[in-house]
Amino acid sequence: MQMPTSLRRTKIIFTLGPASQSEEMLEKLILAGADVARLNMAHGNHEWTRAVIRRIRTVSKKIGREIGIMMDIKGPEIRTGDLDAPIELKEGEIFDFTVRPGDRDGGVEIRSVNVNYQDLVNDIHVGDIVLVDSGLMRFEVLDRKDNHIRCKVLTPGALSSRRHINLPGVKVNLPSFTEKDRLDTLVGIEEGIDFVALSFVREAKDIHQLREFLTAHKSKAKIIAKIEDQTAIANLDEIIQATDSLMVARGDLGIECPLEDLPVIQRRAVKSCFDQGKPVIIATHTLESMINSPVPTRAEITDVANAVYEKADCVMLSGETTVGKYPLECVQVLDKIARRIEQEGPFEFAEPDYVDSDKLKLLHSAVLLAHQMPGSALLTFTRQGFMAAGLAALRPALVPIFAITNSVETLRQLRLLRSVEPFIMPLGSEPNHTIENAIALLVNNGSVQIGGKLIVATDILTADRLVDSIQLRTVR
């Protein structure tokens, strides 16, 4: 198997699990074009985490394509307790959720389950809706006492152990960055992860808390904020401003918000990220049917295509590659859909709201010049990724961005950015020599052809200062 030759602009994230964690399957997925591997820490212990991170690095080096690694930390969650057997609940039945031992009024004939969140009775109000097991069961709160809330069953079902609870519209008093998250993140930092995805982000201060932790432990990992509830939607702009990237986590979001609002929220999130120059990931149920089917549904194909049309940076696979029967085929399907939709460009080139600094105006000019020269490409040099990220945020329509860096850590983080194809190469002190070496590298690997046009956007060290510049080069 060989790497696809032409550049796909939309990046692919896959989640690691039993179906994808072997060296053999990792090699296939990376060669098929997967860009970032996600570790879901809701299901991973530290021994497994260290082992799979090292395995990904080994396989990446073996095939000569370094990919990024994202640690998705669990965050706060409310769950039901353990049950000896599932409870069959009927519509209209009265049912209690208990938070601590104690007597319940009339509790002798009312069934109940324990909940792991002690402040539930303080946060909830009469009339609120409680959703259990991904929203499959719905309850209405009738009353609340010191040690329990009393509900009426609206949607019946079988309640089993440790089911996830959602409280739409309720602001819960839970820490965004838990003790488990801290311990997991420390392992990730030691192993050199590239991204930390923070679950259930509700406001900007959640991001600041994680950033302080990463800084204190000398980690350069980028933060991905996962928006998953109504509080996050209300604070969307401030969250995007505080984070490095955003993930539209449609699983819990689709439970917490009305279903018909989900496409509106997704579009607004993508637009807000574009306006603030931040990468955005579309996640959850991307190719859900392919967990058991070798082909996706027509609706899934259209959903992925819409994410590409919206110019999202990444689309993400979850259960499809953790426990699914067809992990490789899922990556191949995403690759095919993205490439086909990207051929339909150029998409409209809108003006983001944030192009205000001199450097961003220069990069904007480079993109405009590239658009006026069909078949051209953008070339930039970056040690920490800022130049490449600035170009990617401007969403060039049909122009690839070749980013040359001397840092493998930066290269891995650039895998997340739309249209960016990163390469590693020493960055010398003589600008023209460095540019010529980069062009030779691109020619040798088939990225550019002799006679092609390159718009070089970079900063050049002259005497005692950096000078931002744009150059037009013909490949010779």
N, C-alpha and C positions, 0 to 999 in steps of 0.2 A: 504493500500500500504506500502511496506517495501523498505528500501534502498537496492540497489544491493550489494551483499556481496563481490565479488571479485573486486580487484582494477582495475579501468580503468585509464590508464596512461595519455591519452589525455583529457584535461579539456574542459568544456563546459561553454560558456558565453551566456547569453540570455539578450535581450533588453526589458526593461519594457515598457508597454503601456496598452491601454484599454483591450487587450486580456489576459494580464498576471498580472495585478496589484492588483487583489483581493486577500484577505487572503487565500481563498480556492485554487485559482490557484497557488499562490506562494508556498503553502505547497506542492502541487502536483509536481511542478517543482523541488523544492529542494529535495524532497524525490526521484524523478526520477534521481537525480544525477547532477543537475545544480550546478556549482561551483561559478560563479560570475554573479551578476546582473549589467547590464549597464543602466545608465540613460542618454538618449540623450537630451542634454540641448538645442538643436535646437528646441525642441518641448515642453520643460517643464518650468513652472514658479516656483518661489521660494516656494510658498505655497504647490504645488504638490510635489516638491522635498523633502521638510521636511517630509511631510506625508508619502510618499512611503519609504523613508529611515527608518523611525521609524517602519513602517509596516514590512519591511523585517527583521529588528532586532527582532521584537516581534515574528514573525513566526519562525525564526531561533532558538530562545531560546526555543520556545514551542516544537519543534520537535528534539531539541538537535543536530542541525547541523548548525554551523555558516558558512555563505558564505561571499565572498567578495563583495564590492560595488564599481563600477567604475563610476565616473562622466565623461562623454564624452562632453567636452566643445566645443562650436560651432566654435570658431576660425573666421578668416576673411572670408568674402564671398562677391562675386559680384553678384547682382541680378538686373533684370529689375524692373521697377516701376509698379504702378497700371494702369490697362487699363479698360475702361468702358465695352469693349467687346473684345474677342479674335481677333487678326489680322491674316487673312489668307494670308500667304506669298507664292508667286510663284517663281519657279526656274528662276534665271536671274534677278529678281526684284532688284532695288536699294533701300537700306534701311539704315536709320541712327540710331545710338545709341548716345543719347545726355546726357551730364554730367552736364550742367548748362543752364539756360535760355539764349536765344540770337538768332540772325538771323542765318539762315542756307542758304548757297548758293543754289539757286534753290529749296529751301525747300518747296515751296508751293505744289508741286506735289509729293514730296518724303515723304513717311510715316516714322514714327520714334517711339522710345520708350525711356523713361528716364532710366538711369543707376545710381545706388547708389554710384559709385566709381569715385570721382572727377579726379583722376590722370590717368584715362584710356587713355586719348589722349596722355599723356606723355610716358606711358609704351609701347603702341602698335606701330607697324610698318606696313607700307604698305606691303601687301603680307601675313601678319599673318592671322591665322584662328581663328574665334570666334565661340565657341560652346555654344548652348543654350538648356536648358531643358534636361540635362543628355546626351547631344550630339545628340539629335534627330534632331536639326536644325543646319546647318553649314553655316557660312558666311565668305567671303574673304574680307579683308580690302583693299579698293581702295584708300582711302585718309583720312587724319585726319586734323581737324581744331581746333580752340581754344576751342570750346564748343561741338564738336561732332566728331564721326568717321563715314565715309561713307563706306558701305559694299555692296557686291553683294550676293544675296541668292544662295547658292550652293545646299542645301537640303531644300525643302519647308516644310511647316507645319503651324499649328495654334499656334501663339504666344499669351499666356495668361499672367496674372499678376504675378509678383514676381517669375519669372523663373530664375534658377541658371545659371550663366555664367562661362564657363571655357575658359582659354586662354592658350592652349598648347604651352610650350616652352617660354612663356613670363614671365619674372621676374617682379612681381608686387610689388609696394611699399606700402604693407599693413602690419600692425603690426600682429605678430603671436598670441599675447595674448591681446585681446581687452578689452575694459572697461566692456562689458557684461560678458566676461570670468572671469574677476576679481571678479565681484559681485556674479556670480554663484559659483565660487570656494570658496569664503568666506562662503557661505551657506553650501557648502559641508564640509568644514573644521569644521564648528560649529557642524555639524551632524556626524562627524567622518568617512568620506568616506575613502576607502582604496587605491584607485587609481584615478589619474587624467589623462585622455586621451587628449592629445593636438593635435588639428586638424591642417592640412596643415603645418606641420613642414617642414621647408626648409633648416635649417642649425643648427649646434650645439648651437649657441647662443640663439635660440628660447627655447631650453631645459633649458639652464642656467638661462634665465629670469624667467621661471616658477619655477625653483628650488629655486631661491632667494626669490620669493614670498611665497612659501610654508614654507621655513625656517623662514622667517620674521614673519610668523603667527603660528610658532611652530607646523606645521603639518608634520607627518611622512608618508603621502601618497606617494605612488610610482608613478613615471611618466611613462606613456605609450605614445610613439611618434607615431603618425599616418603618414605614408608616403602616399601622395596622388597626387604628381605631379612630373614633370621631374627634377625640382631643387632638390627635396629630393633624387631622385635616384642618381644624380650626387654627392651628399654629404652623401651617405648612410652610409659609414663606420664611419664618424665622428659623425653622428646622433646616431648610435648604441652605440658608445663609451660613449656618453654623457647621454643617457637615461637609465632608469631601464628596460624597455621592449619596444618592437616594435610591431606595428599593421600594417599588410599589408592590407590597406583599398582599396579593389579592385574596389569600386564603382567609385570614382573620378579618381583613378589611371587608370582605364580602359577607361576613357574619355580623360585624359590628355596624355596618351601614346598610341602608336599603339597597337591594340588588340592582335596582334601576339606576342608582347613583354611581355605581362602580365605574362604568365607562367615562362618566363625567369627571370623576375624581382622577382616574388615570390620565385623561387628556390634560386636566388642569395641572397635575403634578409634572408631566413631561414639559408642558409649556413654561411652568415656573422654573424648572431646572434649566431650560434653554435660556430664559431671561436672566438667570443668575450665573450662567456658565458652569453648571455642575452636571456631571454624568448621572444618568438615570437608568435603572434596571427594571424590566417588567418581569414579574415572577409569579409562580403558582398556577397550576392547571394548564400550563402551556400546551403540553401534548398528553394530557392525563389518560386518554383512552389507550395510548401506546404502552401503558404499563402492562397491558395484556394483549394488545393488538399490534400486528406488524405495520399497520398503516394508521394515520391519524384520521379524525373526522374532518369533514369539509369545514365545519365551524372552527375547529382548531387551526386549520390552515389559514383561514381568514383572520383569526385573532392574531396569529403570529405576523401575518402580512400587515395588519393595522399597526402593530408595534414598530415595524420597519418603516411604514409610511409616516408614522409620528416622529421618526428619527430618534428612537430610543437608542442608548448606547449598547445595551445588552438585553438578551432574552435568557431566561433561566429555566433549567430543568430540575425538578425535585424528585418525587417518587419515581419518575420515569427512568432515572439512572441509578437510584438507590436499590430498589427492589424489583424494577421492571424487567420484563423478559427481553427487551430490545434496546438496551442503552446505546449501542453504536448506531442503530438505525435512527434513533431520536436525534442524535447530533447531526447525522446526515440529512434528515428531513429539515431541521432548522437551517442548515447550511444551504440547501436547495431553495427553500422559500425565500430566505434573505437575499441570495444572489439574484433570483428572478425579479423580486420587487425592486431591488436596487438598480436593475437595468431599465426600469421604467422612468428614472429621473430624466432631466434634473427636477428635483423637487424645488418648491419655491424657496428662495434664499431671503429669509426675514432678517430684520435687524434686532438683535438681542438688546435688552435694556441696559446692559452693564458696560458697553464699549465706551469707556470714558477716559482711561489712562492712555498715555502716549504709546506704550508698548502694545496695548490691545488695538489701538487704531492702526498701528503698523501691521500687525497680524491680519487685521481686517482688510487692509490694502493688498496684502499678499494673496488672500483668498479671492478677492475681486479680480486680481490680475490672472490668477489661475483659471478662473471661470471664463475669462475672455480668450483663453488659449486652449482649445479642445485637445485632449490627449496629454495635457501636461500633468505634472505632479508637484506636490509641495515637499520640500526637504528642510528639516530643522535639526538642530543639535541641542541636546539638553542633558544636564547632569542630574537634575532632580525632577524633571518632567514638566516644568512650568510652560515652556514654549510649546511643547506638543499638546498639552492640555488646553492652552489658549487657542490653538488652531482647531482642535477637535470641537471645542465648545461653539465655534462659529459655524459648524455643520456644513463644510464644503459639500456641494451637491454631487459631483461626479469625480472629485479629485482625491486621490489617495494622499495620505500624509506619511512620509517616511521619516521616522524619528531615530536619530543616531545618538546613542548614549554610551558612556564608559562604565555604567553601573548596572549590574545584573538585577539589583533590587528595583531600580527605576524601570528597567525593561519589563519586569513582571507586572509592575503597577500600570504601565502603559497598555497592557493587554486589555484593560477594561474600557478603553476610550474608543469611541466610534471613529472609524476611518484611519486609525493610527496603526501602522505596521512598524514595530520597533526592531532595531538592530543594535548589536553591541560592537563597539570599535574604540580604540584609544582616541582621545581627543587631544591633538597636539597643540602647541603654542602658536604655530604658524597657520592662520586661518585658511589661506588658499590651498595649502598642502592637505589640510584636513578635509576640505570640501572635495578635492580631487580624489582622495582616498575613499570617501563616502560614495562618490559617483561610480568609482571602479567596483566597489562592493555591490552596488545595486545592479550594475551591468552584469557582473559575474553570476549573480543569483537569479537573473532574468526579470528583475523588478522593473527595469527601464530598458529601452532600446536605444541604439545609436541613432542620433538625430532628434531624439525626444527633448522636450523642454522641461526644465526644472526651475521652480521658483524657490529660491533659498531664503528662508527667513531665520535670522540668527542674530546673536549679539557677538561682536568682535572686540577683542581686547586691543586697544591702541594706546600706546604709552601707559598712562596710569588710570584709564577708565574704559568702561564698556560702551560700545556704540552699537545701537540696534540698526540692522540693515536688511534690505531686500535686494536680492540679486536675481537676474535672469540668466540661466546657464543652458547651453545646448550640449547634450550628451555627446561626447566625442570618443 
